[in-house]
Amino acid sequence: MSAAAKIMEPDRRAGRWSGFLAAVRSALTTGSRLTENEMLGPKTTMRVGGPARVYAEPATAEDLRLLLVEAARCGLRVFFLGRGSNLIIPDEGVDGLVLSLAHESWQKFEPRPDGRVWAGAGLRLKNLCGLATKAGLKGFEFLEGIPGSVGGALRMNAGAMGGWMFDVVEEVHLMSLAGETRTLKKGEMHVDYRHCAELHEAIALGALLRPAASAASADIRRQIDVYQKKRVESQPREPSAGCIFKNPPGASAGRLIDELGLKGERVGDAEVSPVHANFIVNRGHATGADIIALVRRIRARVKSAKGIDLEPEVLLFGREWRDVL
Ligand code: EPU
């Protein structure tokens, strides 16, 4: 880029943002939130990271569509934020529009007469389990302790205790970056370990879920208690982003890291958890840079000792891990 073009670039970017804000501010319904420079760290379980250039919580599908269409028209990058439990926000934040379906209109739990359940993307997994238990619907217990929302769990095909989100999904309703809505049956989607291809360039609005069976609430609760006990015993309580690496085929990332004596390893306030070695915990004032440096160190040690390339499971918001590792 020439020197003149470099000087022009910030002005051009500022112009795009003011054009975007002018187009959406007066058109959004009153229930929607729109803010500038909103800090994202507090919206994540790791509690690190900088601001979103613009942050929005649309209250309706029409508002979501408007935000997406205008962002596309103005050439702005768009990011989706769920419960913030599986990602690291870089210290510099993101120069984009961050959209979150945190408004209560996205948190619906509606059992249908045909036995299926509609779950809005903003519904927390904990609430999904609680409401299903009350309704005597079995099959969601494994999701109870995952600190995520339905939308994030679909995007990541979240899993625990041997179950995966897509085990209970029948169809997903989503909106593309162009603002078009679609319904996809599970069989039409490309779903894998901690991955759903169709939700890379689209946002889930909700899903129709299929409970495994009806059961007495007390029996469902007992199973949840078993999982909870296991989790409390084997996973740390401090702020974290859950498991930091995917398990490599046939192995456990936590065990590999543990075997190398890396529990307690620190960069600043980022620490390999002494409880479970595949968790990096925030001991107080960790930064995104601390976490990235620790991820790099763990990967280097595992590579040199075991010849295995550990792949991060958590997302690095707005960036690609391969660019920073
Ligand atoms: N282990 C160690 N040392 C450690 C950690 C684990 O030796 O520091 C051993 C355990 O004793 C066990 C084995 O490694 O024999 C596997 O550990 P664990 O049962 O904790 O399961 P995991 O494979 O480490 C996976 C998911 C978790 C999920 C748990 C429970 C991944 C990367 N992790 O962990 O998901 O909660 O199973 O079902 O798939 C997440 O995705 O963020 C996450 C936390």
Boltz pocket constraint, residues with backbone or C-beta under 6 A from the ligand:
constraints:
  - pocket:
      binder: B
      contacts: [[A, 159], [A, 160], [A, 161], [A, 162], [A, 234], [A, 241], [A, 242], [A, 243], [A, 244], [A, 245], [A, 246], [A, 247], [A, 252], [A, 253], [A, 254], [A, 255], [A, 258], [A, 273], [A, 274], [A, 275], [A, 276], [A, 277], [A, 278], [A, 313]]
      max_distance: 6.0
